[in-house]
Amino acid sequence: MATNVARTKNEWIAARKQLLAKEKELTRMRDALSAQRRALPWLRVEKSYVFDTPKGRKSLADLFEGRSQLAMYHFMFAPEWEAGCKSCSFWAESFDRIPIHLAHRDVTFLAVSRAPLDKLQAYARRFGWSFPWVSSAPSDFNYDFNVSFTEEQQRSGNVNYNYEQSGVRSESRAIPASDATEGPHVELAASVGTDWPTYIRETPGMSAFALEDGIVYHTYSAYARGVDGLWGLYQWLDRAPRGRNETGFWIRRRDEYEKGVSKNCCA
C-alpha cells in the first residue's frame, strides 16, 4: 500500500527536484572519485603468474591480448566446489556483452577463478555464457590478491580482506557453532557443495592492471561492497519503488528461480 502519496503534481515535482539536486551532487562526487582512482600510484607486479585458458597456459601479461589495460572479476569458484557462487553467477549474467565494448577502449575483460578450467567451462555452458574465463589454479594469484585464503590463514586470523583484518572471515573458530550449522548462509555454502567456514575462504572482488613497456602494474582492486557500482541490476532496483527490498538472501542462479516468483511474462 502506498504510504507516501503526493497531493498534487507540483508537490511531487518539488520533492523530485530536491532529490535531483542531491543526485547531481553525487554525480559530481563520483566523477571526482573516479579521477582520484585513476591517480592512484601503480604497483609493479614482480611475481610471475600463470593461468589456464582455452588457448593454453598464459602469463598475466599474455592476458592483456595486445591491449594496455586489463580488468578482471574475481569469481568465487574453488577447485573442490560443485558450482560457482550464486552471487557471482548472478552478476556474471551481464558479462557476455562487456568484452567487445571494453576492447574498443583498449581494455581486456575477463573473469578468474581457482577452479580448474574444465570445471569453469562446464559451468559456463550451463548458462550459455561466452565471456572470457580463466583459471588461476596453476599459481598463487588468488591468494596474493587477497580473494582466496588458506585454512591456516583463517584459523590464525591472518586474513586481510578489503584492506583490513576481516572479522569472522579472519578466524574460523570465532564462528559460533550455530552459525556453522544453520541459517541462510549455510544454505548458500551448501549451494556450491561445501560448509560455511570453507565457503568464506573465497571472496569476491575486481582488479585492474596496466601493461607498459612489457611491465605489468597493479592499478586498482575493490572488494565486498566496493564492487556494488558495477552491477547494473542493482542500479535498476535502487530506482524501483521498493528498492532492493531485501528481506533475505533472494539471489538465485538463473535456472533455479521457482516459477511465478519473478512475476514477469516469462516466468
C-alpha positions in Angstrom: 0.0 0.0 0.0 1.3 3.5 -0.9 2.2 5.4 2.3 3.8 8.5 0.8 1.4 9.9 -1.8 1.8 13.5 -3.2 -1.4 15.5 -3.0 -0.6 17.3 -6.3 1.8 17.0 -9.3 3.5 20.2 -8.2 4.2 18.7 -4.8 5.7 15.7 -6.5 7.9 17.8 -8.8 9.1 19.8 -5.9 10.2 16.7 -4.0 11.8 15.2 -7.1 13.8 18.4 -7.7 15.1 18.3 -4.1 16.3 14.7 -4.7 17.7 15.7 -8.2 20.0 18.3 -6.6 21.4 15.5 -4.4 21.7 13.1 -7.3 23.7 15.8 -9.2 25.9 16.3 -6.2 26.5 12.6 -6.0 27.4 12.5 -9.8 30.0 15.3 -9.3 31.4 13.4 -6.3 31.6 10.2 -8.3 33.4 12.0 -11.1 35.9 13.4 -8.6 36.3 10.0 -7.0 36.9 8.4 -10.4 39.7 10.9 -11.0 41.3 10.0 -7.7 41.0 6.4 -8.6 42.9 7.0 -11.8 45.5 9.0 -10.0 46.4 6.1 -7.7 50.1 5.1 -7.9 50.8 1.9 -9.9 52.4 -1.1 -8.2 54.8 -3.2 -10.3 53.8 -6.9 -10.3 57.1 -8.6 -9.6 55.9 -12.2 -9.3 55.2 -14.4 -12.3 51.7 -15.9 -12.5 50.3 -18.4 -15.0 46.7 -19.1 -15.9 45.0 -21.9 -17.7 42.9 -20.5 -20.6 41.1 -22.0 -23.6 44.1 -21.1 -25.7 46.6 -22.8 -23.4 48.7 -21.6 -20.4 49.3 -17.9 -20.3 51.1 -15.4 -18.2 49.5 -12.3 -16.6 51.0 -10.2 -19.4 49.5 -12.6 -22.0 46.0 -12.0 -20.7 46.1 -8.4 -22.0 45.8 -9.8 -25.5 47.7 -6.9 -27.1 45.9 -4.2 -25.1 47.4 -1.9 -22.4 44.7 -2.4 -19.8 43.2 -5.5 -18.1 40.1 -5.6 -15.9 39.1 -8.8 -14.2 36.3 -10.1 -11.9 37.4 -12.5 -9.1 34.6 -15.1 -9.5 34.2 -17.2 -6.4 34.7 -20.8 -7.5 37.1 -23.0 -5.5 38.5 -26.2 -7.1 36.5 -28.5 -4.8 33.2 -26.7 -5.2 30.4 -28.3 -7.3 29.2 -25.0 -8.6 30.2 -21.3 -8.7 29.0 -18.8 -6.1 25.3 -17.8 -6.5 26.1 -14.1 -6.2 28.9 -14.2 -8.7 26.7 -16.2 -11.1 24.0 -13.6 -10.7 26.4 -10.8 -11.7 28.0 -12.8 -14.4 24.8 -12.7 -16.3 25.8 -9.3 -17.6 29.3 -10.2 -18.6 28.9 -11.6 -22.1 28.4 -8.2 -23.9 31.1 -6.3 -21.9 34.3 -7.6 -23.6 33.7 -6.2 -27.1 33.0 -2.7 -25.8 35.9 -2.6 -23.4 38.2 -3.9 -26.1 37.4 -0.8 -28.2 38.6 1.3 -25.2 41.9 -0.7 -25.0 40.7 -2.8 -22.1 40.6 -6.6 -21.9 37.9 -8.0 -19.7 37.8 -11.5 -18.1 36.8 -13.4 -15.0 39.2 -15.5 -13.0 38.7 -18.4 -10.5 40.7 -21.0 -8.8 38.6 -23.9 -10.1 40.2 -25.9 -13.0 39.4 -24.7 -16.5 37.3 -27.7 -17.5 35.0 -27.1 -14.5 34.7 -23.4 -15.3 33.8 -24.2 -18.9 31.2 -26.8 -17.9 29.6 -24.2 -15.6 29.6 -21.6 -18.3 27.9 -24.0 -20.7 25.2 -24.5 -18.2 24.1 -20.8 -18.6 25.3 -20.2 -22.2 28.0 -17.8 -21.1 30.7 -16.8 -23.5 32.8 -14.2 -21.6 36.5 -15.0 -21.2 37.1 -17.0 -18.0 40.5 -18.3 -16.9 41.7 -20.5 -14.1 44.4 -19.3 -11.7 44.9 -22.8 -10.3 48.5 -23.1 -11.5 49.7 -20.2 -9.4 49.2 -18.2 -6.1 47.4 -15.4 -7.9 44.1 -15.5 -5.9 46.0 -15.7 -2.6 48.3 -12.9 -3.4 45.5 -10.6 -4.5 43.5 -11.3 -1.3 40.5 -13.1 -2.7 41.3 -16.6 -1.5 42.7 -17.8 1.8 44.0 -21.0 3.3 42.6 -22.8 6.2 45.8 -22.0 8.2 45.3 -18.3 7.5 41.7 -18.5 8.6 42.5 -20.3 11.8 45.3 -18.0 12.7 43.3 -14.9 12.0 45.9 -13.9 9.3 43.3 -12.8 6.7 43.3 -9.4 5.1 40.3 -8.7 3.0 39.3 -5.3 1.7 42.5 -3.8 3.1 41.8 -4.8 6.8 41.5 -7.7 9.1 38.1 -9.1 8.2 36.4 -10.2 11.3 34.7 -13.6 11.1 36.5 -14.3 7.8 39.7 -14.0 9.7 39.2 -16.7 12.3 37.1 -19.8 11.8 37.0 -20.5 15.5 35.3 -17.2 16.0 32.3 -18.5 14.1 29.6 -19.7 16.6 28.7 -23.4 16.2 25.1 -22.5 15.4 26.3 -20.2 12.6 28.3 -23.0 11.1 25.3 -25.4 11.0 22.2 -23.4 10.4 20.9 -20.3 8.7 20.7 -18.9 5.1 24.5 -18.6 4.9 24.8 -22.3 5.5 22.3 -22.9 2.6 24.5 -20.5 0.5 27.6 -22.6 1.2 25.6 -25.8 0.5 24.7 -24.5 -2.9 28.3 -24.9 -4.0 28.8 -28.2 -2.1 30.7 -27.1 0.9 30.3 -25.8 4.5 30.3 -22.2 5.7 33.8 -21.9 7.2 35.2 -23.4 3.9 33.0 -21.2 1.8 34.3 -17.9 3.2 37.8 -18.7 2.3 36.8 -17.5 -1.2 35.8 -13.8 -1.6 34.6 -11.6 -4.5 36.3 -8.6 -6.0 37.7 -7.0 -9.1 41.2 -5.9 -10.1 42.7 -3.7 -12.8 46.2 -3.8 -14.3 48.2 -1.8 -16.8 50.9 -3.1 -19.2 53.6 -0.6 -20.2 56.9 -1.4 -21.9 56.4 -5.1 -21.1 55.9 -4.4 -17.4 52.6 -5.3 -15.6 51.4 -2.9 -12.9 48.6 -3.4 -10.4 46.5 -0.3 -10.5 43.3 -1.0 -8.6 41.3 -3.6 -6.7 38.0 -3.4 -5.0 36.2 -5.9 -2.7 33.0 -6.5 -0.8 30.6 -3.6 -1.5 33.3 -1.8 -3.4 32.0 -3.7 -6.5 28.4 -2.8 -5.9 28.5 0.0 -8.5 29.5 -2.5 -11.2 26.2 -4.4 -11.1 23.6 -2.9 -13.4 20.7 -4.8 -12.0 21.2 -3.2 -8.5 21.2 0.2 -10.2 17.7 -0.6 -11.6 16.4 -2.0 -8.3 17.7 1.1 -6.5 15.4 3.2 -8.7 12.4 0.9 -8.4 9.6 2.0 -6.0 10.6 -0.6 -3.3 14.3 -0.6 -4.0 16.2 -3.8 -3.4 13.5 -4.9 -0.9 15.9 -7.5 0.5 14.4 -9.5 3.4 16.8 -12.4 3.0 19.2 -13.8 0.5 17.0 -13.8 -2.6 19.6 -14.2 -5.3 19.4 -17.4 -7.4 21.1 -18.8 -10.4 19.1 -18.2 -13.5 17.8 -21.8 -13.7 16.9 -22.0 -10.0 14.1 -19.5 -9.7 10.8 -21.0 -8.9 8.1 -20.5 -11.5 6.0 -17.5 -10.6 8.5 -15.8 -8.3 9.9 -13.4 -10.9 6.4 -12.1 -11.7 7.1 -11.4 -15.3 5.8 -12.6 -18.6 8.5 -15.2 -18.9 8.1 -16.9 -15.5 
